[in-house]
Amino acid sequence: MVLTLSVSSLANSSAPIPLSGGRCKYAGQSVRAVPIRILWVGKKRSRGVQLVFDEYIGKLKHYCSVEDVQIRSNPKNARDWRAQVDDEDNAVVNLIRSDDWVVLLDEGGRDIRSEQMAELLGDAGNTGASRLSFCIGGPYGHGRLLRERANKSIKLSSMVFNHQIALLVLVEQLYRSWTILKGQKYHH
């Protein structure tokens, strides 16, 4: 089963996704925990980043399974940045299954709040997808194939982060989202 949603009008909008009443629509409800896969393009993480990442992965395991997949930046050592993006794009797309629900982390994606990230997790559980894949691009971003395949495109901030910082922000927000869904006190 291929899940496709048109992202051309949604992906590039910077307007926040509307929320019903300022709360997460799934708060206090049972939400199907879809396994999460984080696909990120980049070099090996620093020890400090790895420690913080491991801390949040440990917290997330109480809610869902998380798989961490590194794709080497510029796998064919292309001298042209467009060729580099195409190589990275192909490598990421080849790791995505047809029944994955794909979220692109992109500076041109939709600006969302933490409650909306929680709703995104809840929505993914309702799609019938077997896995939720978050994609963090390399230094030049994502390629055409991945942009066309993505079900959603979001940004973590109006600022651009390197892959290590984006990864930490993402796992913290995933943990925060689950505490919102479960009505736990971490968020506020």
MDAnalysis code that builds the backbone (N, CA, C; Angstrom):
import MDAnalysis as mda
import numpy as np

u = mda.Universe.empty(564, n_residues=188, atom_resindex=np.repeat(np.arange(188), 3), trajectory=True)
u.add_TopologyAttr("name", ["N", "CA", "C"] * 188)
u.add_TopologyAttr("resid", np.arange(1, 189))
u.add_TopologyAttr("resname", ["MET", "VAL", "LEU", "THR", "LEU", "SER", "VAL", "SER", "SER", "LEU", "ALA", "ASN", "SER", "SER", "ALA", "PRO", "ILE", "PRO", "LEU", "SER", "GLY", "GLY", "ARG", "CYS", "LYS", "TYR", "ALA", "GLY", "GLN", "SER", "VAL", "ARG", "ALA", "VAL", "PRO", "ILE", "ARG", "ILE", "LEU", "TRP", "VAL", "GLY", "LYS", "LYS", "ARG", "SER", "ARG", "GLY", "VAL", "GLN", "LEU", "VAL", "PHE", "ASP", "GLU", "TYR", "ILE", "GLY", "LYS", "LEU", "LYS", "HIS", "TYR", "CYS", "SER", "VAL", "GLU", "ASP", "VAL", "GLN", "ILE", "ARG", "SER", "ASN", "PRO", "LYS", "ASN", "ALA", "ARG", "ASP", "TRP", "ARG", "ALA", "GLN", "VAL", "ASP", "ASP", "GLU", "ASP", "ASN", "ALA", "VAL", "VAL", "ASN", "LEU", "ILE", "ARG", "SER", "ASP", "ASP", "TRP", "VAL", "VAL", "LEU", "LEU", "ASP", "GLU", "GLY", "GLY", "ARG", "ASP", "ILE", "ARG", "SER", "GLU", "GLN", "MET", "ALA", "GLU", "LEU", "LEU", "GLY", "ASP", "ALA", "GLY", "ASN", "THR", "GLY", "ALA", "SER", "ARG", "LEU", "SER", "PHE", "CYS", "ILE", "GLY", "GLY", "PRO", "TYR", "GLY", "HIS", "GLY", "ARG", "LEU", "LEU", "ARG", "GLU", "ARG", "ALA", "ASN", "LYS", "SER", "ILE", "LYS", "LEU", "SER", "SER", "MET", "VAL", "PHE", "ASN", "HIS", "GLN", "ILE", "ALA", "LEU", "LEU", "VAL", "LEU", "VAL", "GLU", "GLN", "LEU", "TYR", "ARG", "SER", "TRP", "THR", "ILE", "LEU", "LYS", "GLY", "GLN", "LYS", "TYR", "HIS", "HIS"])
u.atoms.positions = np.array([
    [0.850, -1.170, 0.000],
    [0.000, 0.000, 0.000],
    [0.891, 1.226, 0.000],
    [0.669, 2.143, -0.917],
    [1.438, 3.373, -0.997],
    [0.587, 4.492, -0.441],
    [1.111, 5.208, 0.536],
    [0.410, 6.343, 1.111],
    [0.957, 7.605, 0.492],
    [0.125, 8.322, -0.216],
    [0.592, 9.559, -0.826],
    [-0.372, 10.674, -0.496],
    [0.168, 11.778, -0.117],
    [-0.592, 12.990, 0.120],
    [0.083, 14.094, -0.662],
    [-0.684, 15.000, -1.170],
    [-0.088, 16.109, -1.904],
    [0.598, 17.034, -0.917],
    [1.887, 17.247, -1.114],
    [2.616, 18.124, -0.209],
    [3.024, 19.415, -0.884],
    [2.714, 19.558, -2.161],
    [3.173, 20.746, -2.871],
    [2.638, 22.026, -2.246],
    [1.374, 22.054, -1.854],
    [0.840, 23.268, -1.255],
    [1.093, 23.310, 0.242],
    [1.152, 22.141, 0.886],
    [1.363, 22.112, 2.330],
    [2.823, 22.251, 2.718],
    [3.690, 21.620, 1.961],
    [5.091, 21.508, 2.359],
    [5.798, 22.842, 2.423],
    [5.466, 23.754, 1.545],
    [6.211, 25.006, 1.491],
    [5.544, 26.137, 2.250],
    [4.403, 25.865, 2.861],
    [3.727, 26.902, 3.625],
    [4.408, 27.058, 4.973],
    [4.600, 28.286, 5.399],
    [5.205, 28.502, 6.710],
    [4.144, 28.777, 7.767],
    [2.867, 28.769, 7.367],
    [1.794, 28.992, 8.329],
    [1.663, 27.782, 9.229],
    [1.415, 28.020, 10.543],
    [1.255, 26.885, 11.443],
    [0.036, 26.047, 11.066],
    [0.108, 24.753, 11.326],
    [-1.030, 23.877, 11.130],
    [-2.036, 24.203, 12.221],
    [-3.305, 24.449, 11.866],
    [-4.275, 24.843, 12.883],
    [-4.488, 23.750, 13.927],
    [-4.694, 24.175, 15.145],
    [-4.976, 23.261, 16.249],
    [-6.370, 23.521, 16.766],
    [-7.056, 22.480, 17.179],
    [-8.379, 22.650, 17.743],
    [-8.254, 23.078, 19.201],
    [-8.642, 24.314, 19.508],
    [-8.650, 24.802, 20.879],
    [-7.287, 24.956, 21.530],
    [-6.182, 24.925, 20.771],
    [-4.857, 25.116, 21.332],
    [-4.301, 23.900, 22.052],
    [-5.030, 22.784, 22.029],
    [-4.575, 21.540, 22.644],
    [-4.406, 20.480, 21.575],
    [-3.718, 19.447, 21.914],
    [-3.565, 18.318, 21.005],
    [-4.880, 17.541, 20.963],
    [-5.393, 17.271, 19.772],
    [-6.687, 16.588, 19.641],
    [-6.648, 15.160, 20.170],
    [-5.450, 14.593, 20.348],
    [-5.324, 13.225, 20.832],
    [-4.996, 13.143, 22.325],
    [-4.825, 14.266, 22.994],
    [-4.442, 14.249, 24.410],
    [-5.453, 13.432, 25.214],
    [-4.942, 12.478, 25.961],
    [-5.784, 11.642, 26.807],
    [-6.449, 10.487, 26.081],
    [-6.248, 10.364, 24.768],
    [-6.834, 9.271, 24.006],
    [-5.774, 8.200, 23.749],
    [-6.237, 7.035, 23.421],
    [-5.314, 5.971, 23.059],
    [-4.817, 6.213, 21.637],
    [-3.503, 6.212, 21.467],
    [-2.885, 6.454, 20.166],
    [-2.019, 5.247, 19.825],
    [-2.169, 4.754, 18.596],
    [-1.348, 3.625, 18.152],
    [0.091, 4.088, 18.013],
    [0.999, 3.422, 18.708],
    [2.421, 3.777, 18.678],
    [3.068, 3.172, 17.440],
    [3.277, 3.997, 16.436],
    [3.921, 3.554, 15.205],
    [5.434, 3.582, 15.435],
    [6.146, 2.517, 15.070],
    [7.609, 2.558, 15.199],
    [8.182, 3.755, 14.426],
    [9.187, 4.370, 15.009],
    [9.803, 5.548, 14.396],
    [11.177, 5.178, 13.869],
    [11.468, 5.703, 12.696],
    [12.787, 5.527, 12.091],
    [13.309, 6.911, 11.742],
    [14.501, 7.219, 12.202],
    [15.128, 8.500, 11.901],
    [16.241, 8.256, 10.901],
    [16.060, 8.790, 9.688],
    [17.047, 8.673, 8.618],
    [17.752, 10.014, 8.519],
    [19.040, 10.020, 8.757],
    [19.766, 11.291, 8.751],
    [21.042, 11.168, 7.929],
    [21.308, 12.231, 7.184],
    [22.499, 12.292, 6.342],
    [23.553, 13.082, 7.088],
    [24.736, 12.516, 7.240],
    [25.794, 13.258, 7.914],
    [26.936, 12.376, 8.355],
    [27.846, 13.019, 9.054],
    [29.027, 12.331, 9.574],
    [28.751, 11.839, 10.988],
    [29.673, 11.074, 11.508],
    [29.555, 10.517, 12.857],
    [29.273, 11.622, 13.870],
    [28.451, 11.291, 14.856],
    [28.098, 12.247, 15.909],
    [29.234, 12.439, 16.901],
    [29.257, 13.623, 17.499],
    [30.211, 13.853, 18.582],
    [29.750, 13.058, 19.811],
    [30.660, 12.829, 20.748],
    [30.315, 12.072, 21.963],
    [29.231, 12.768, 22.768],
    [29.304, 14.099, 22.865],
    [28.297, 14.839, 23.623],
    [26.913, 14.707, 23.017],
    [26.830, 14.840, 21.715],
    [25.553, 14.683, 21.025],
    [25.038, 13.261, 21.220],
    [25.920, 12.280, 21.119],
    [25.515, 10.880, 21.281],
    [24.953, 10.636, 22.678],
    [25.552, 11.231, 23.709],
    [25.050, 11.058, 25.077],
    [23.632, 11.602, 25.229],
    [23.388, 12.796, 24.721],
    [22.051, 13.402, 24.820],
    [21.058, 12.603, 23.975],
    [21.476, 12.219, 22.767],
    [20.623, 11.409, 21.900],
    [20.217, 10.117, 22.614],
    [21.177, 9.413, 23.182],
    [20.891, 8.158, 23.884],
    [19.941, 8.365, 25.057],
    [20.089, 9.487, 25.754],
    [19.189, 9.786, 26.872],
    [17.747, 9.866, 26.389],
    [17.502, 10.594, 25.300],
    [16.137, 10.738, 24.799],
    [15.618, 9.457, 24.157],
    [16.464, 8.703, 23.517],
    [16.041, 7.413, 22.953],
    [15.605, 6.494, 24.090],
    [16.345, 6.519, 25.204],
    [15.956, 5.732, 26.372],
    [14.583, 6.132, 26.894],
    [14.299, 7.431, 26.902],
    [12.988, 7.911, 27.346],
    [11.894, 7.538, 26.354],
    [12.203, 7.626, 25.073],
    [11.213, 7.326, 24.033],
    [10.817, 5.856, 24.009],
    [11.713, 4.981, 24.417],
    [11.433, 3.546, 24.365],
    [10.266, 3.146, 25.265],
    [9.866, 4.020, 26.179],
    [8.693, 3.747, 27.012],
    [7.405, 3.929, 26.216],
    [7.497, 4.584, 25.059],
    [6.318, 4.896, 24.253],
    [6.288, 4.183, 22.904],
    [7.438, 4.052, 22.270],
    [7.494, 3.451, 20.932],
    [8.929, 3.012, 20.651],
    [9.086, 2.221, 19.603],
    [10.443, 1.837, 19.212],
    [11.004, 2.893, 18.268],
    [12.312, 3.114, 18.365],
    [12.989, 4.110, 17.532],
    [14.224, 3.465, 16.917],
    [14.341, 3.618, 15.609],
    [15.512, 3.134, 14.884],
    [16.268, 4.341, 14.346],
    [17.565, 4.310, 14.493],
    [18.459, 5.399, 14.104],
    [19.303, 4.930, 12.922],
    [19.157, 5.596, 11.748],
    [19.869, 5.157, 10.546],
    [20.665, 6.323, 9.963],
    [21.974, 6.161, 9.914],
    [22.850, 7.170, 9.317],
    [23.081, 6.851, 7.845],
    [23.009, 7.883, 7.016],
    [23.371, 7.786, 5.609],
    [24.593, 8.674, 5.432],
    [25.649, 8.113, 4.909],
    [26.886, 8.873, 4.750],
    [26.667, 10.057, 3.820],
    [27.135, 11.226, 4.232],
    [27.053, 12.422, 3.406],
    [27.941, 12.264, 2.188],
    [27.397, 12.607, 1.023],
    [28.132, 12.562, -0.240],
    [28.782, 11.194, -0.460],
    [27.965, 10.132, -0.558],
    [28.514, 8.778, -0.632],
    [29.409, 8.514, -1.844],
    [29.240, 9.251, -2.935],
    [30.065, 9.021, -4.121],
    [31.118, 10.116, -4.314],
    [31.311, 10.939, -3.275],
    [32.287, 12.035, -3.315],
    [32.122, 12.939, -4.535],
    [30.891, 13.302, -4.800],
    [30.601, 14.189, -5.930],
    [31.191, 15.571, -5.678],
    [31.701, 16.170, -6.717],
    [32.251, 17.522, -6.595],
    [31.166, 18.589, -6.780],
    [30.098, 18.219, -7.433],
    [28.972, 19.119, -7.668],
    [27.926, 18.888, -6.575],
    [27.477, 19.956, -5.919],
    [26.525, 19.804, -4.820],
    [25.216, 19.175, -5.286],
    [24.797, 19.413, -6.529],
    [23.555, 18.812, -7.035],
    [23.700, 17.296, -7.151],
    [24.852, 16.849, -7.602],
    [25.107, 15.404, -7.687],
    [25.143, 14.808, -6.283],
    [25.701, 15.543, -5.324],
    [25.745, 15.090, -3.935],
    [24.329, 14.904, -3.399],
    [23.473, 15.900, -3.631],
    [22.089, 15.809, -3.159],
    [21.382, 14.626, -3.813],
    [21.594, 14.428, -5.102],
    [20.966, 13.299, -5.797],
    [21.424, 11.960, -5.226],
    [22.713, 11.818, -4.944],
    [23.228, 10.579, -4.362],
    [22.635, 10.327, -2.982],
    [22.612, 11.361, -2.149],
    [22.045, 11.228, -0.808],
    [20.548, 10.931, -0.895],
    [19.859, 11.604, -1.811],
    [18.424, 11.427, -2.020],
    [18.119, 9.968, -2.368],
    [18.861, 9.408, -3.323],
    [18.666, 8.006, -3.711],
    [18.923, 7.067, -2.554],
    [19.956, 7.331, -1.777],
    [20.285, 6.472, -0.639],
    [19.157, 6.464, 0.388],
    [18.572, 7.631, 0.667],
    [17.479, 7.719, 1.644],
    [16.220, 7.064, 1.087],
    [15.842, 7.404, -0.127],
    [14.618, 6.851, -0.724],
    [14.678, 5.326, -0.783],
    [15.846, 4.761, -1.040],
    [15.986, 3.306, -1.097],
    [15.775, 2.629, 0.257],
    [15.815, 3.398, 1.341],
    [15.595, 2.843, 2.677],
    [14.148, 2.977, 3.153],
    [13.319, 3.621, 2.351],
    [11.927, 3.872, 2.732],
    [11.033, 2.832, 2.076],
    [10.172, 2.228, 2.893],
    [9.216, 1.244, 2.369],
    [7.965, 1.952, 1.857],
    [7.211, 1.247, 1.044],
    [6.001, 1.832, 0.455],
    [4.950, 2.162, 1.515],
    [4.965, 1.464, 2.653],
    [3.965, 1.725, 3.688],
    [4.502, 2.603, 4.832],
    [5.643, 3.249, 4.632],
    [6.150, 4.230, 5.603],
    [5.371, 5.539, 5.467],
    [5.183, 6.199, 6.582],
    [4.642, 7.558, 6.586],
    [5.864, 8.448, 6.760],
    [6.178, 9.279, 5.776],
    [7.450, 9.985, 5.703],
    [7.278, 11.460, 6.041],
    [8.095, 11.912, 6.999],
    [8.105, 13.320, 7.400],
    [9.483, 13.878, 7.091],
    [9.496, 14.876, 6.249],
    [10.724, 15.549, 5.845],
    [10.991, 16.698, 6.815],
    [12.192, 16.775, 7.371],
    [12.578, 17.932, 8.175],
    [13.315, 18.863, 7.230],
    [12.734, 20.040, 7.011],
    [13.210, 20.908, 5.951],
    [12.993, 22.363, 6.352],
    [13.959, 23.221, 6.033],
    [13.834, 24.636, 6.380],
    [12.642, 25.294, 5.692],
    [12.141, 24.714, 4.608],
    [10.969, 25.247, 3.914],
    [9.680, 24.566, 4.315],
    [9.738, 23.673, 5.306],
    [8.547, 22.953, 5.744],
    [7.639, 23.800, 6.602],
    [6.543, 23.204, 7.026],
    [5.563, 23.907, 7.861],
    [6.118, 24.103, 9.259],
    [5.858, 25.259, 9.792],
    [6.255, 25.603, 11.152],
    [5.189, 25.055, 12.090],
    [5.578, 24.148, 12.978],
    [4.607, 23.555, 13.888],
    [5.048, 23.729, 15.335],
    [4.054, 23.680, 16.235],
    [4.316, 23.736, 17.671],
    [4.390, 22.311, 18.214],
    [4.772, 22.183, 19.453],
    [4.916, 20.861, 20.078],
    [3.599, 20.085, 20.085],
    [2.487, 20.754, 20.342],
    [1.190, 20.078, 20.332],
    [0.875, 19.540, 18.931],
    [1.307, 20.277, 17.918],
    [1.078, 19.830, 16.546],
    [1.974, 18.647, 16.181],
    [3.154, 18.595, 16.754],
    [4.021, 17.430, 16.560],
    [3.359, 16.210, 17.189],
    [2.748, 16.397, 18.355],
    [2.025, 15.299, 18.995],
    [0.870, 14.846, 18.101],
    [0.166, 15.774, 17.501],
    [-0.910, 15.426, 16.583],
    [-0.369, 14.684, 15.364],
    [0.797, 15.081, 14.901],
    [1.421, 14.391, 13.772],
    [1.655, 12.921, 14.125],
    [2.133, 12.650, 15.342],
    [2.331, 11.258, 15.784],
    [0.998, 10.511, 15.846],
    [-0.013, 11.180, 16.368],
    [-1.343, 10.567, 16.429],
    [-1.917, 10.313, 15.050],
    [-1.760, 11.277, 14.150],
    [-2.246, 11.113, 12.773],
    [-1.547, 9.946, 12.086],
    [-0.236, 9.822, 12.307],
    [0.519, 8.724, 11.684],
    [-0.031, 7.373, 12.132],
    [-0.439, 7.288, 13.398],
    [-1.017, 6.047, 13.902],
    [-2.344, 5.712, 13.236],
    [-3.023, 6.722, 12.705],
    [-4.316, 6.508, 12.051],
    [-4.209, 6.267, 10.552],
    [-3.026, 6.381, 9.971],
    [-2.875, 6.248, 8.524],
    [-2.818, 4.802, 8.067],
    [-2.547, 3.886, 8.971],
    [-2.338, 2.503, 8.579],
    [-0.884, 2.222, 8.239],
    [-0.038, 3.234, 8.381],
    [1.384, 3.064, 8.090],
    [2.008, 2.102, 9.088],
    [3.011, 1.368, 8.628],
    [3.684, 0.447, 9.529],
    [4.846, 1.105, 10.255],
    [5.280, 2.274, 9.741],
    [6.429, 2.949, 10.343],
    [6.356, 4.431, 9.998],
    [6.862, 5.247, 10.904],
    [6.960, 6.696, 10.717],
    [8.428, 7.029, 10.516],
    [8.771, 7.539, 9.333],
    [10.171, 7.842, 9.022],
    [10.393, 9.348, 8.967],
    [11.276, 9.837, 9.829],
    [11.685, 11.244, 9.817],
    [13.000, 11.328, 9.063],
    [13.102, 12.283, 8.126],
    [14.287, 12.403, 7.278],
    [14.982, 13.738, 7.505],
    [16.248, 13.677, 7.896],
    [17.091, 14.860, 8.081],
    [18.110, 14.861, 6.946],
    [18.113, 15.911, 6.148],
    [18.972, 15.975, 4.968],
    [20.404, 16.348, 5.286],
    [21.207, 16.271, 4.265],
    [22.612, 16.651, 4.351],
    [22.770, 18.161, 4.263],
    [23.998, 18.646, 4.065],
    [24.261, 20.079, 4.095],
    [23.518, 20.877, 3.015],
    [23.128, 20.227, 1.921],
    [22.417, 20.929, 0.856],
    [20.946, 20.564, 0.801],
    [20.461, 19.878, 1.813],
    [19.038, 19.573, 1.892],
    [18.648, 18.285, 1.200],
    [17.353, 18.191, 0.899],
    [16.761, 16.991, 0.322],
    [16.637, 17.122, -1.190],
    [16.600, 15.986, -1.857],
    [16.432, 15.944, -3.300],
    [14.977, 15.817, -3.714],
    [14.767, 15.835, -5.010],
    [13.429, 15.806, -5.604],
    [12.658, 14.532, -5.252],
    [13.305, 13.370, -5.328],
    [12.611, 12.105, -5.076],
    [12.025, 12.043, -3.667],
    [12.809, 12.441, -2.688],
    [12.348, 12.409, -1.304],
    [11.257, 13.453, -1.076],
    [11.394, 14.609, -1.665],
    [10.356, 15.644, -1.544],
    [9.028, 15.154, -2.115],
    [9.090, 14.426, -3.233],
    [7.868, 13.895, -3.836],
    [7.280, 12.756, -3.013],
    [8.119, 11.995, -2.344],
    [7.663, 10.848, -1.557],
    [7.107, 11.251, -0.194],
    [7.548, 12.361, 0.346],
    [7.169, 12.769, 1.707],
    [5.669, 12.967, 1.849],
    [5.160, 12.540, 3.005],
    [3.765, 12.780, 3.340],
    [3.584, 14.135, 4.009],
    [4.595, 14.568, 4.734],
    [4.584, 15.868, 5.420],
    [5.973, 16.469, 5.343],
    [6.024, 17.781, 5.386],
    [7.294, 18.491, 5.454],
    [7.164, 19.539, 6.549],
    [8.033, 19.435, 7.559],
    [7.978, 20.368, 8.687],
    [9.358, 20.965, 8.909],
    [9.386, 22.074, 9.646],
    [10.673, 22.627, 10.064],
    [10.709, 22.655, 11.576],
    [11.893, 22.450, 12.109],
    [12.075, 22.456, 13.558],
    [12.255, 23.866, 14.085],
    [12.637, 24.783, 13.209],
    [12.912, 26.162, 13.603],
    [13.023, 27.007, 12.339],
    [12.931, 28.303, 12.508],
    [13.200, 29.204, 11.386],
    [14.695, 29.289, 11.123],
    [15.488, 28.865, 12.081],
    [16.937, 28.814, 11.898],
    [17.309, 27.474, 11.281],
    [18.435, 27.429, 10.592],
    [18.935, 26.183, 10.010],
    [19.887, 25.539, 11.015],
    [19.726, 24.225, 11.234],
    [20.588, 23.479, 12.146],
    [21.419, 22.479, 11.358],
    [22.614, 22.165, 11.871],
    [23.339, 21.043, 11.274],
    [22.631, 19.762, 11.698],
    [23.005, 18.633, 11.069],
    [22.278, 17.393, 11.312],
    [22.336, 16.944, 12.770],
    [23.416, 17.236, 13.478],
    [23.525, 16.805, 14.874],
    [22.539, 17.554, 15.763],
    [22.448, 18.854, 15.575],
    [21.511, 19.650, 16.382],
    [20.075, 19.315, 15.999],
    [19.807, 19.185, 14.693],
    [18.457, 18.826, 14.234],
    [18.029, 17.490, 14.851],
    [18.942, 16.558, 14.916],
    [18.655, 15.250, 15.490],
    [18.267, 15.369, 16.967],
    [19.007, 16.176, 17.719],
    [18.688, 16.360, 19.142],
    [17.351, 17.059, 19.330],
    [17.097, 18.084, 18.544],
    [15.811, 18.789, 18.644],
    [14.677, 17.825, 18.302],
    [14.862, 17.022, 17.266],
    [13.828, 16.070, 16.875],
    [13.530, 15.068, 17.985],
    [14.537, 14.419, 18.552],
    [14.257, 13.391, 19.566],
    [13.663, 14.006, 20.829],
    [14.073, 15.232, 21.171],
    [13.454, 15.901, 22.320],
    [11.992, 16.175, 22.031],
    [11.684, 16.646, 20.823],
    [10.298, 16.940, 20.467],
    [9.451, 15.671, 20.356],
    [10.040, 14.583, 19.922],
    [9.303, 13.316, 19.900],
    [8.953, 12.882, 21.321],
    [9.910, 13.013, 22.236],
    [9.633, 12.680, 23.632],
    [8.557, 13.616, 24.196],
    [8.703, 14.907, 23.942],
    [7.722, 15.887, 24.415],
    [6.334, 15.551, 23.855],
    [6.288, 15.174, 22.593],
    [5.006, 14.836, 21.960],
    [4.326, 13.665, 22.651],
    [5.098, 12.645, 22.972],
    [4.505, 11.502, 23.657],
    [4.005, 11.885, 25.047],
    [4.719, 12.773, 25.742],
    [4.218, 13.185, 27.064],
    [2.937, 14.007, 26.920],
    [2.811, 14.762, 25.836],
    [1.565, 15.498, 25.563],
    [0.439, 14.495, 25.308],
    [0.710, 13.509, 24.459],
    [-0.311, 12.505, 24.141],
    [-0.760, 11.749, 25.378],
    [0.164, 11.472, 26.291],
    [-0.152, 10.702, 27.499],
    [-0.627, 11.571, 28.665],
    [-0.651, 12.910, 28.471],
    [-1.094, 13.814, 29.533],
    [-0.105, 13.914, 30.681],
    [1.158, 13.680, 30.417],
    [2.181, 13.752, 31.458],
    [2.717, 15.181, 31.586],
    [3.409, 15.482, 32.672],
    [3.747, 16.849, 33.038],
    [4.984, 17.440, 32.373],
    [5.676, 16.735, 31.532],
    [6.903, 17.246, 30.932],
    [6.672, 18.535, 30.148],
    [5.577, 18.608, 29.397],
    [5.354, 19.754, 28.505],
    [5.083, 21.054, 29.263],
    [4.189, 21.059, 30.211],
    [3.921, 22.288, 30.999],
    [3.411, 21.925, 32.360],
])
